[in-house]
């Protein structure tokens, strides 16, 4: 089912937003200082091409460690990202979501565009993993939180 969803997504518009992510990534690479953002654009652009069966989660949730992208520098990076590219990519995803919501068949695609719009607003500190890995990370973090509260 994931393969069918990804195929339909790709031919019914996912290719356009994936290319938009990659275009923003190329522009970020040209500016030299934007290389970290450009790298994130290519990863999320690939996710935008084939989003079904994958999920974007915070890296600190996956690794249980903070890093440069999940700390205060990541927050500053996300603010800069929001101003220069995030808002525009989010608007693109929202426009595609509205287009998809017009038809009954397009509703799952519209929901996926809204998820991608959320990622477009603040992508620094996130990573793309399979749904199974994301579920395992959520479960492990919940178990760690419960164990911390019990002790």
C-alpha positions in Angstrom: 0.0 0.0 0.0 2.9 2.3 0.7 4.3 1.8 -2.7 1.0 2.6 -4.4 0.6 5.7 -2.2 4.1 6.9 -3.0 3.5 6.3 -6.8 0.2 8.2 -6.8 1.7 11.0 -4.7 4.7 11.4 -7.0 2.7 11.6 -10.3 -0.1 13.7 -8.8 2.0 16.6 -7.6 4.6 15.3 -5.1 7.3 15.8 -7.8 6.7 19.5 -7.9 7.2 20.1 -4.1 10.2 17.7 -4.1 11.8 19.8 -6.8 10.9 23.0 -4.9 12.8 21.6 -1.9 15.8 20.7 -4.1 15.8 24.1 -5.8 15.9 25.8 -2.4 18.7 23.4 -1.5 20.7 24.4 -4.6 20.2 28.1 -3.7 21.4 27.4 -0.2 24.5 25.6 -1.4 25.4 28.5 -3.7 25.5 30.9 -0.7 28.2 28.7 1.0 26.9 29.7 4.4 23.6 28.0 3.6 25.2 24.5 3.1 23.7 23.0 6.3 20.2 24.2 5.2 20.9 22.9 1.7 21.8 19.5 3.0 18.5 19.4 5.0 16.6 20.5 1.9 17.9 17.5 -0.1 17.0 15.1 2.6 13.5 16.5 3.1 13.1 16.9 -0.7 13.6 13.2 -1.1 11.0 12.7 1.7 8.7 15.1 -0.2 9.0 12.9 -3.3 8.0 9.7 -1.5 6.6 10.4 2.0 4.4 7.4 2.7 6.0 4.9 5.1 8.3 7.5 6.5 8.1 10.1 9.2 10.1 13.1 10.3 11.1 13.1 14.0 13.5 15.1 16.1 17.0 13.7 16.2 17.2 14.0 20.0 14.2 11.8 20.2 15.9 9.2 18.1 19.3 9.3 19.7 18.4 10.5 23.2 21.2 13.1 22.9 21.1 16.8 21.9 23.4 18.0 19.1 24.0 21.2 17.3 20.8 21.1 15.4 18.5 20.2 18.4 19.9 22.8 20.7 19.9 26.6 20.8 21.9 26.9 17.5 19.2 24.8 15.9 16.6 27.2 17.1 18.5 30.1 15.6 18.9 28.1 12.4 15.2 27.4 12.2 14.4 31.1 12.7 16.7 32.0 9.8 15.3 29.2 7.7 11.7 30.3 8.4 12.4 33.9 7.2 14.3 33.0 4.0 12.7 29.7 2.8 10.4 27.9 5.3 7.4 30.2 5.0 7.4 29.9 1.2 7.8 26.1 1.1 5.0 25.8 3.7 2.7 28.0 1.6 3.4 25.8 -1.4 2.5 22.7 0.6 -0.6 24.3 1.9 -1.7 25.3 -1.6 -1.2 21.7 -2.7 -3.1 20.4 0.3 -6.1 22.6 -0.5 -6.0 21.3 -4.1 -5.9 17.7 -2.8 -8.7 18.3 -0.3 -11.0 19.3 -3.2 -11.4 15.6 -4.1 -12.2 12.8 -1.8 -9.4 10.6 -3.1 -6.9 13.4 -2.5 -7.6 13.8 1.2 -4.7 11.5 2.4 -2.4 13.5 0.0 -3.6 16.7 1.5 -2.9 15.5 5.0 0.6 14.6 4.0 1.1 18.0 2.5 0.1 19.6 5.8 2.7 17.4 7.6 5.3 18.6 5.1 4.2 22.2 5.6 4.9 21.8 9.3 8.3 20.3 8.6 9.0 23.2 6.2 8.6 25.7 9.0 11.3 24.3 11.1 13.4 21.4 9.6 16.6 21.8 11.5 17.1 19.1 14.1 14.8 16.6 12.3 15.6 13.4 10.6 13.6 11.2 8.3 13.1 7.5 9.4 10.7 4.7 8.6 7.4 4.6 10.5 8.6 1.5 12.4 11.8 3.3 13.7 9.7 6.4 14.6 7.3 4.2 16.6 10.1 2.4 18.4 11.8 5.8 19.3 8.4 7.1 20.6 7.9 3.9 22.6 11.5 4.0 24.1 11.2 7.7 25.0 7.8 7.0 26.7 9.3 4.1 28.7 12.3 6.3 29.7 9.9 9.1 30.9 7.8 6.7 32.9 10.9 5.1 34.5 12.2 8.6 35.4 9.0 9.6 37.0 8.8 6.3 39.0 12.2 6.7 40.5 
